[in-house]
Amino acid sequence: MEKRYGYDTVVEMFKGTVEKYPDHLAFGYKKGDSFIHIPYKRYYELVLMMARGLKKIGVKKGDRVAILSENRPGWIITDMAIQICGAITVPIYPTNTPETIEYILNNSESKAVFISNKVQFDKIYSIRDKIPSVEYVFSFDRFMSDKALPVFTFLQISEISIPLNDEEKRSIESGISEVKPEDVATIIYTSGTTGFPKGVMLTHRNLMSEIFLGTKKIEIMTDKEVFLSFLPLSHVLERSVGYYIPVYNGCEIVFAENIDKVAQNILEVNPTMMISVPRLFEKIYSRIYENVHSMPSFKKSLFHKAIEFGRWYVHKKYEEKNVDTLSELKYKFYDKLIFSKIRERFGNRFKGFVSGGAPLDKNINEFFWAIGIPVYEGYGLTETSPGICINCPSHVRIGSVGTPFEETEFKIAEDGEILVRGPMVMKGYYKNEETTKEAFEGDWFKTGDIGEIRDGYIYIVDRKKELIVTSGGKNISPQHIENELKLDKYISQAYVHGDRKPYLVALLVPNMERLLEFAKEKGIDYLDISDLAKNPEVIKLYNERIAAINSKLAKYETIKKFAIITVEFTIEGGEITPTLKLRRKNIYNKYKDIIECLYENNGNCQ
């Protein structure tokens, strides 16, 4: 009988890939100065060894096992082993606080937790008396600890030195057929922008529909792709698109050393595809324009002309599909002279990015397409596994999040909210029936996002709950304005406030490198960064930058006042989520005095 999505479950898919591509490279990681590459047949063997160990400690179907770790081979080995046992993987962001980790472990009643290193161990140790369900702690790294909490290593539970015998292999593999499509494969706790996270239950059918339909939608996937992985596997975007889809297609996943080494690792690995969130594109875009800023006038002018033409060319070629021969030749001229030099930083076989997690600024997206690096922007949520629509080579509308996956339907509610239904929509929130009911309107899932459908393409306007409604009754998208602010070379991060207020104000985090350069040019003396931010010359500079941005906005969207914040918004500080979305409530509470001062006084509210 033909299976609807190629395979019924993630583990059946994994076994099928191993049988089809045993010698294909499955994953790579850096050890010392070079990358180690492991084939699928060895990956499979390591998974079975881990499954053997999990069964020995009593992990059975339906049990929850947590992974609290950065990306690494142990993550994907453990995840597959958990699922082969019929158990449920509970990923936890390594950036989470002990309090959030405690909540997730208790809410999921996880039986065991795998950690990456001593940093994560110390978090577990600090809550050891508050997580009664956790019976075992396993670490991917070896480290010494004199604390009274037993921790075993990844190698110990796998019994890596003891080969699998035939009987063990048959016994473990028999578990694969016992896993059913309707079984929960993972509970992913949404990072959320307020309050404690909700546990999203995704079944094997949810994930297999995502994998199968996503592969079909992306169009350019082959079994030769090499993915460079740097987004956290705890996030459903990287989990589904940067891990399960490559495994389904027999591709290799190479783990970047860390976010700061991505640029270097790109040149070392020479990947064909990457999954990313908009923040990376913003940083690359900003860095390129900073370099252009220091060019001689002639080169600077040529670059801007090339980009301007490139944007026009992309629209004609990919959206209208109508570009003449002369324009093709002109683009090739600019490509050889300028664009190809930028692309060299991505290796010589890079096909493009998949972008998700948050809206990507249209100008930045056009820029990447113009230089010959396609960014396929898509849309989804943890509750939808995540992808439900995406731009693809044959259907591109820059500024949209593409067209729906097959078997996926969209409609817009009366208040503008996007509703969706399809096979990838979650089973529900774990141990939270009331919230699950609230998330649906009949069999339509309520996304919480405001959007439009034009010519079959989905356009995201904003988060429903994050829309600013001014005291004058205007509905305003803060994200749109924040994206405009972040495009300025002197602004790194921005937060816009104005709900139930007469006008909008902004908190601006400077691009420190550019600000220091400005101070040097102007000969400004200062004690520290905080002192520099209060300097009249700096205030004047930012007034001018804001005025320029305001000129592109509707009058009711303009920023009337602002304050410069010299400390970056961070995950650790609680201002952004692990997927780099603003925690608006946290930012307001942290900077409430400054924000309210901007409404009450005409003076300096720094």
Secondary structure, DSSP 8 states (H G I E B T S, - for coil): ---TTSSSSHHHHHHHHHHH-TTSEEEEEEETTEEEEEEHHHHHHHHHHHHHHHHHTT--TT-EEEEE--SSHHHHHHHHHHHHTT-EEEEE-TT--HHHHHHHHHHHT-SEEEESSHHHHHHHHHTGGG-TT--EEEESS-----SSS--EEHHHHHTTTS---HHHHHHHHHHHHH--TTSEEEEEE---SSSS--EEEEEHHHHHHHHHHHHHHH----TT-EEEE-S-TTSHHHHIIIIIHHHHTT-EEEE-S-GGGHHHHHHHH--SEEEE-HHHHHHHHHHHHHHHHTS-HHHHHHHHHHHHHHHHHHIIIIIS----HHHHHHHHHHIIIIIHHHHGGG-SS--EEEE-SS---HHHHHHHHHTT--EEEEEE-GGGSSEEEE-BTTB--TTS--EE-TT-EEEE-TTSEEEEESTTS-SEETT-HHHHHHTEETTEEEEEEEEEEETTEEEEEEEGGG-EE-TT--EE-HHHHHHHHHTSTTEEEEEEE-TTSSSEEEEEEE-HHHHHHHHHHHT---SSHHHHHT-HHHHHHHHHHHHHHHTTS-GGG-EEEEEE--S---TTTTSB-TT--B-HHHHHHHTHHHHHHHHH-SS---
